Amino acid sequence: MPISREYARSLFADLTQNAIVPLDPDELLHMPGLAQHGHVFFGDIAVRCYKHKARWMYDERDIRRVGQAFADLRLDLDDVVDVQLPAYRDTGERDPEDWYRVDWRRRLVSWMFWQARQKAHDGRSYEERNNSWKRVGSNGLPGDLSWEEFVVASSRYRYSQNLAGTARWTC
């Protein structure tokens, strides 16, 4: 049964209010990437959006299925690993086919390197700038970037507040 975006958002928020993964139900309203693929993503689960009587709508069964999947998700803290941040790569070093593939890890890393670059170049003349922001520091982040600085900078723009519908990270 087709439901409005607003009702879908409300239903999804109710179903996932106690989910272990913080989610951003507003993705159902903003619908990023809809023009490219017709779906809204929460983690690795795609929710199809339909055009019904000239309005974008969702199928209630899809919203309930995705909401229940996240509500039932359990986290085992003994089953986590430390991940190393990959080294900086210029765009020219990538395979051209990779440029169009959606990859949340690549997106997150690019945001980190961008923020490290902004911090390293802030207030410096062109002659004083260097490539220190391209090296991963002792804290596992690029350059002199701290986690707190990254979170604050990522909170400024809607597109960088979440990845695949998972709500903004916290310090």
Backbone as CSV, one residue per row, in Angstrom:
resi,resn,N_x,N_y,N_z,CA_x,CA_y,CA_z,C_x,C_y,C_z
1,MET,0.840,-1.171,0.000,0.000,0.000,0.000,0.891,1.242,0.000
2,PRO,0.694,2.159,-0.925,1.518,3.368,-0.977,1.228,4.287,0.213
3,ILE,2.316,4.819,0.768,2.174,5.770,1.872,3.006,7.012,1.550
4,SER,2.637,8.125,2.139,3.337,9.384,1.889,4.747,9.338,2.473
5,ARG,5.594,10.221,1.995,6.958,10.309,2.519,6.930,10.676,3.993
6,GLU,6.023,11.560,4.373,5.942,12.002,5.761,5.528,10.856,6.685
7,TYR,4.529,10.071,6.251,4.101,8.934,7.065,5.201,7.873,7.107
8,ALA,5.877,7.656,5.984,6.976,6.692,5.939,8.067,7.086,6.929
9,ARG,8.384,8.377,6.974,9.401,8.870,7.899,8.981,8.637,9.345
10,SER,7.724,8.938,9.660,7.201,8.766,11.011,7.193,7.285,11.417
11,LEU,6.738,6.433,10.523,6.681,4.999,10.790,8.091,4.438,10.984
12,PHE,9.012,4.823,10.112,10.388,4.345,10.213,11.027,4.811,11.520
13,ALA,10.789,6.057,11.896,11.338,6.584,13.152,10.796,5.803,14.342
14,ASP,9.504,5.494,14.328,8.912,4.713,15.425,9.513,3.316,15.498
15,LEU,9.667,2.671,14.350,10.178,1.302,14.318,11.640,1.217,14.748
16,THR,12.406,2.264,14.475,13.846,2.205,14.724,14.302,3.061,15.903
17,GLN,13.380,3.537,16.715,13.767,4.433,17.809,14.738,3.797,18.788
18,ASN,14.705,2.488,18.949,15.617,1.806,19.866,16.684,0.991,19.130
19,ALA,16.859,1.250,17.847,17.843,0.501,17.065,19.252,0.811,17.546
20,ILE,20.116,-0.185,17.491,21.499,-0.034,17.942,22.279,0.901,17.015
21,VAL,21.907,0.950,15.750,22.543,1.836,14.779,21.730,3.120,14.720
22,PRO,22.357,4.266,14.993,21.602,5.532,14.900,21.271,5.829,13.435
23,LEU,19.999,6.028,13.158,19.543,6.234,11.778,18.961,7.630,11.606
24,ASP,18.920,8.088,10.385,18.379,9.399,10.050,17.121,9.214,9.205
25,PRO,15.936,9.139,9.836,14.706,8.908,9.084,14.384,10.028,8.098
26,ASP,14.994,11.209,8.276,14.752,12.316,7.351,15.245,12.010,5.939
27,GLU,16.065,10.975,5.791,16.499,10.565,4.451,15.290,10.194,3.590
28,LEU,14.227,9.729,4.240,13.016,9.378,3.493,12.313,10.612,2.938
29,LEU,12.579,11.765,3.527,12.001,13.017,3.028,12.902,13.680,1.997
30,HIS,14.203,13.687,2.269,15.148,14.386,1.388,15.499,13.553,0.167
31,MET,15.462,12.256,0.293,15.651,11.301,-0.794,16.900,11.575,-1.631
32,PRO,18.085,11.575,-1.026,19.303,11.816,-1.789,19.555,10.695,-2.792
33,GLY,20.007,11.053,-3.956,20.334,10.060,-4.968,19.142,9.467,-5.672
34,LEU,17.949,9.946,-5.371,16.757,9.374,-5.973,16.788,9.472,-7.498
35,ALA,17.258,10.580,-8.021,17.294,10.767,-9.467,18.210,9.747,-10.149
36,GLN,19.273,9.315,-9.457,20.198,8.361,-10.057,19.686,6.927,-10.037
37,HIS,19.024,6.533,-8.952,18.688,5.115,-8.839,17.308,4.813,-8.265
38,GLY,16.538,5.802,-7.864,15.169,5.557,-7.402,15.043,4.886,-6.049
39,HIS,16.105,4.897,-5.258,16.095,4.265,-3.945,16.662,5.210,-2.895
40,VAL,16.288,4.962,-1.652,16.916,5.592,-0.497,17.583,4.453,0.258
41,PHE,18.826,4.667,0.685,19.583,3.605,1.334,19.709,3.835,2.829
42,PHE,19.555,2.744,3.567,19.849,2.692,4.992,20.827,1.540,5.147
43,GLY,22.077,1.885,5.404,23.104,0.853,5.413,23.172,0.232,4.036
44,ASP,23.072,-1.084,3.975,23.108,-1.766,2.685,21.715,-2.170,2.199
45,ILE,20.678,-1.615,2.813,19.308,-1.936,2.432,18.716,-0.786,1.621
46,ALA,18.225,-1.110,0.446,17.626,-0.100,-0.423,16.117,-0.086,-0.235
47,VAL,15.547,1.111,-0.133,14.098,1.279,-0.046,13.652,1.956,-1.334
48,ARG,12.827,1.277,-2.092,12.364,1.785,-3.386,11.341,2.890,-3.177
49,CYS,11.462,3.943,-3.969,10.512,5.047,-3.947,9.692,4.984,-5.240
50,TYR,8.391,5.170,-5.133,7.485,5.039,-6.274,6.790,6.362,-6.563
51,LYS,6.482,6.566,-7.817,5.674,7.717,-8.204,4.220,7.239,-8.236
52,HIS,3.360,7.874,-7.443,1.956,7.492,-7.371,1.118,8.764,-7.396
53,LYS,0.321,8.918,-8.419,-0.512,10.109,-8.591,0.330,11.383,-8.489
54,ALA,1.449,11.380,-9.216,2.353,12.528,-9.336,3.080,12.882,-8.027
55,ARG,3.088,11.981,-7.062,3.810,12.217,-5.803,4.729,11.037,-5.524
56,TRP,5.882,11.324,-4.940,6.785,10.257,-4.528,6.244,9.626,-3.252
57,MET,6.166,8.298,-3.256,5.623,7.561,-2.120,6.454,6.300,-1.895
58,TYR,6.216,5.686,-0.755,6.874,4.430,-0.409,5.818,3.352,-0.214
59,ASP,6.250,2.119,-0.301,5.373,1.002,0.017,5.519,0.740,1.518
60,GLU,4.401,0.700,2.217,4.435,0.530,3.672,5.150,-0.757,4.073
61,ARG,4.989,-1.810,3.288,5.657,-3.080,3.608,7.175,-2.932,3.572
62,ASP,7.683,-2.148,2.603,9.133,-1.918,2.518,9.635,-1.180,3.745
63,ILE,8.906,-0.154,4.163,9.310,0.634,5.338,9.306,-0.247,6.580
64,ARG,8.281,-1.049,6.742,8.209,-1.940,7.910,9.323,-2.990,7.880
65,ARG,9.622,-3.537,6.703,10.670,-4.548,6.575,12.034,-3.971,6.959
66,VAL,12.352,-2.785,6.441,13.641,-2.156,6.734,13.706,-1.725,8.200
67,GLY,12.651,-1.119,8.690,12.615,-0.702,10.093,12.798,-1.875,11.036
68,GLN,12.128,-2.984,10.751,12.242,-4.171,11.594,13.641,-4.769,11.518
69,ALA,14.254,-4.739,10.338,15.614,-5.271,10.190,16.590,-4.511,11.090
70,PHE,16.462,-3.199,11.151,17.350,-2.410,12.011,16.970,-2.534,13.480
71,ALA,15.697,-2.679,13.778,15.264,-2.850,15.162,15.780,-4.178,15.725
72,ASP,15.869,-5.200,14.879,16.320,-6.523,15.316,17.839,-6.677,15.317
73,LEU,18.554,-5.725,14.757,20.008,-5.814,14.651,20.656,-5.772,16.030
74,ARG,21.577,-6.678,16.270,22.302,-6.740,17.533,23.776,-6.480,17.274
75,LEU,24.460,-5.927,18.257,25.878,-5.599,18.140,26.675,-6.412,19.136
76,ASP,27.692,-7.086,18.653,28.598,-7.841,19.492,29.928,-7.091,19.523
77,LEU,30.235,-6.415,20.629,31.446,-5.608,20.727,32.718,-6.440,20.674
78,ASP,32.610,-7.760,20.846,33.772,-8.629,20.698,34.037,-8.955,19.228
79,ASP,33.143,-8.520,18.368,33.243,-8.845,16.948,33.534,-7.591,16.109
80,VAL,34.401,-6.710,16.621,34.775,-5.503,15.899,36.280,-5.516,15.647
81,VAL,36.703,-4.759,14.651,38.121,-4.697,14.302,38.543,-3.246,14.143
82,ASP,39.822,-2.990,14.336,40.391,-1.685,14.036,40.680,-1.631,12.551
83,VAL,40.338,-0.520,11.942,40.534,-0.360,10.507,41.569,0.730,10.278
84,GLN,42.508,0.467,9.404,43.512,1.450,9.043,42.978,2.337,7.927
85,LEU,43.188,3.634,8.060,42.799,4.571,7.016,43.729,4.374,5.820
86,PRO,43.189,4.235,4.617,44.060,4.053,3.452,44.859,5.314,3.167
87,ALA,45.959,5.164,2.478,46.800,6.304,2.111,46.067,7.173,1.094
88,TYR,46.452,8.433,1.050,45.856,9.388,0.112,46.168,8.978,-1.324
89,ARG,45.157,9.100,-2.198,45.341,8.861,-3.631,44.709,10.002,-4.403
90,ASP,45.454,10.549,-5.342,44.893,11.574,-6.220,43.850,10.938,-7.121
91,THR,42.917,11.751,-7.590,41.854,11.263,-8.461,42.430,10.600,-9.706
92,GLY,43.511,11.131,-10.227,44.112,10.577,-11.435,44.656,9.175,-11.266
93,GLU,44.896,8.754,-10.026,45.437,7.424,-9.759,44.361,6.345,-9.739
94,ARG,43.118,6.729,-9.829,42.013,5.768,-9.759,41.637,5.270,-11.145
95,ASP,41.066,4.096,-11.154,40.508,3.547,-12.384,39.262,4.366,-12.715
96,PRO,39.121,4.866,-13.940,37.962,5.702,-14.293,36.610,5.047,-13.987
97,GLU,36.533,3.720,-14.027,35.268,3.055,-13.714,34.912,3.204,-12.238
98,ASP,35.913,3.366,-11.375,35.668,3.535,-9.943,35.068,4.891,-9.612
99,TRP,35.222,5.869,-10.490,34.734,7.216,-10.208,33.223,7.239,-10.018
100,TYR,32.514,6.328,-10.645,31.055,6.355,-10.628,30.443,5.360,-9.660
101,ARG,31.273,4.545,-9.034,30.762,3.549,-8.104,30.538,4.183,-6.739
102,VAL,29.391,3.925,-6.146,29.106,4.443,-4.803,29.859,3.582,-3.796
103,ASP,30.634,4.225,-2.949,31.453,3.511,-1.984,31.542,4.366,-0.729
104,TRP,30.891,3.962,0.353,30.850,4.793,1.549,32.230,4.942,2.191
105,ARG,33.073,3.924,2.071,34.417,4.049,2.633,35.212,5.132,1.898
106,ARG,35.141,5.115,0.577,35.852,6.119,-0.219,35.311,7.513,0.086
107,ARG,33.996,7.630,0.226,33.393,8.925,0.531,33.860,9.442,1.890
108,LEU,33.851,8.589,2.891,34.279,8.984,4.232,35.753,9.395,4.231
109,VAL,36.584,8.614,3.580,38.014,8.931,3.515,38.232,10.249,2.776
110,SER,37.491,10.475,1.699,37.668,11.729,0.960,37.257,12.917,1.820
111,TRP,36.197,12.773,2.622,35.801,13.854,3.533,36.914,14.119,4.543
112,MET,37.527,13.049,5.065,38.600,13.215,6.054,39.800,13.937,5.449
113,PHE,40.234,13.503,4.274,41.380,14.151,3.645,41.051,15.593,3.270
114,TRP,39.824,15.843,2.842,39.426,17.218,2.507,39.516,18.117,3.745
115,GLN,39.006,17.636,4.882,39.065,18.433,6.105,40.506,18.632,6.575
116,ALA,41.320,17.600,6.449,42.732,17.729,6.826,43.425,18.759,5.936
117,ARG,43.097,18.761,4.657,43.679,19.736,3.719,43.229,21.147,4.084
118,GLN,41.939,21.310,4.366,41.418,22.628,4.742,42.133,23.150,5.988
119,LYS,42.307,22.278,6.974,42.958,22.680,8.219,44.427,23.039,7.968
120,ALA,45.122,22.235,7.171,46.541,22.470,6.908,46.779,23.749,6.118
121,HIS,45.851,24.113,5.237,46.038,25.287,4.377,45.390,26.550,4.926
122,ASP,44.614,26.436,5.975,43.886,27.576,6.515,44.839,28.685,6.982
123,GLY,44.706,29.857,6.386,45.489,31.014,6.785,46.932,31.015,6.314
124,ARG,47.322,30.038,5.513,48.697,29.983,5.019,48.762,30.463,3.580
125,SER,49.847,31.123,3.257,50.044,31.542,1.872,50.370,30.307,1.025
126,TYR,50.277,30.448,-0.266,50.533,29.333,-1.172,51.940,28.770,-0.971
127,GLU,52.923,29.630,-0.747,54.304,29.200,-0.573,54.514,28.404,0.712
128,GLU,53.709,28.657,1.718,53.847,27.975,3.013,53.142,26.623,3.057
129,ARG,52.314,26.347,2.083,51.546,25.093,2.091,52.435,23.902,1.759
130,ASN,52.071,22.739,2.355,52.807,21.506,2.058,51.815,20.348,1.979
131,ASN,52.323,19.162,1.806,51.459,17.991,1.652,51.346,17.161,2.930
132,SER,51.599,17.760,4.073,51.535,17.010,5.324,50.134,16.455,5.584
133,TRP,49.119,17.090,5.034,47.743,16.626,5.228,47.476,15.294,4.529
134,LYS,48.343,14.883,3.615,48.162,13.623,2.884,48.633,12.411,3.684
135,ARG,49.395,12.630,4.743,49.914,11.525,5.553,48.964,11.240,6.720
136,VAL,48.782,9.978,7.002,47.944,9.576,8.128,48.754,9.757,9.408
137,GLY,48.181,10.482,10.362,48.872,10.786,11.610,48.807,9.659,12.622
138,SER,49.374,9.897,13.772,49.430,8.875,14.833,48.048,8.527,15.378
139,ASN,47.088,9.443,15.225,45.728,9.160,15.707,44.882,8.423,14.670
140,GLY,45.486,8.080,13.522,44.774,7.325,12.497,44.015,8.189,11.504
141,LEU,44.085,9.510,11.669,43.409,10.438,10.766,44.449,11.208,9.950
142,PRO,44.053,11.761,8.812,45.019,12.484,7.984,45.524,13.762,8.644
143,GLY,46.801,14.063,8.387,47.406,15.308,8.856,47.262,15.489,10.353
144,ASP,46.907,16.707,10.748,46.710,17.034,12.165,45.240,17.029,12.552
145,LEU,44.409,16.444,11.743,42.968,16.433,11.988,42.643,15.583,13.213
146,SER,41.771,16.090,14.072,41.295,15.306,15.219,39.870,14.827,14.922
147,TRP,39.446,13.804,15.636,38.100,13.275,15.435,37.051,14.349,15.710
148,GLU,37.246,15.117,16.775,36.288,16.162,17.141,36.171,17.204,16.030
149,GLU,37.303,17.602,15.453,37.283,18.575,14.352,36.558,18.008,13.140
150,PHE,36.792,16.743,12.866,36.125,16.102,11.736,34.613,16.053,11.933
151,VAL,34.182,15.691,13.126,32.739,15.615,13.417,32.097,16.987,13.280
152,VAL,32.720,18.012,13.837,32.175,19.369,13.758,32.089,19.822,12.298
153,ALA,33.162,19.617,11.544,33.179,20.031,10.139,32.144,19.260,9.327
154,SER,31.957,17.988,9.620,30.999,17.167,8.878,29.560,17.514,9.213
155,SER,29.348,18.198,10.316,27.996,18.557,10.739,27.475,19.801,10.042
156,ARG,28.320,20.480,9.306,27.921,21.742,8.676,26.993,21.563,7.487
157,TYR,27.121,20.462,6.770,26.364,20.268,5.531,25.553,18.987,5.599
158,ARG,24.335,19.047,5.123,23.456,17.880,5.172,24.066,16.660,4.482
159,TYR,24.711,16.858,3.332,25.254,15.725,2.586,26.350,14.987,3.351
160,SER,26.986,15.631,4.320,28.061,14.962,5.057,27.649,14.590,6.482
161,GLN,26.372,14.691,6.788,25.928,14.365,8.145,25.659,12.878,8.340
162,ASN,25.514,12.158,7.259,25.302,10.729,7.409,25.767,10.005,6.161
163,LEU,25.923,8.722,6.295,26.256,7.844,5.179,25.208,6.749,5.133
164,ALA,24.568,6.615,3.992,23.561,5.574,3.786,22.512,5.569,4.892
165,GLY,22.071,6.751,5.281,20.988,6.876,6.246,21.363,6.651,7.685
166,THR,22.619,6.351,7.981,23.030,6.223,9.363,23.285,7.613,9.894
167,ALA,22.757,7.917,11.034,22.794,9.279,11.571,24.207,9.732,11.859
168,ARG,24.349,11.021,11.954,25.658,11.651,12.188,26.352,10.990,13.375
169,TRP,27.644,10.800,13.209,28.475,10.216,14.256,28.644,11.219,15.391
170,THR,29.020,10.715,16.535,29.213,11.574,17.704,30.637,11.422,18.208
171,CYS,31.055,12.392,19.000,32.415,12.361,19.579,32.458,11.406,20.739
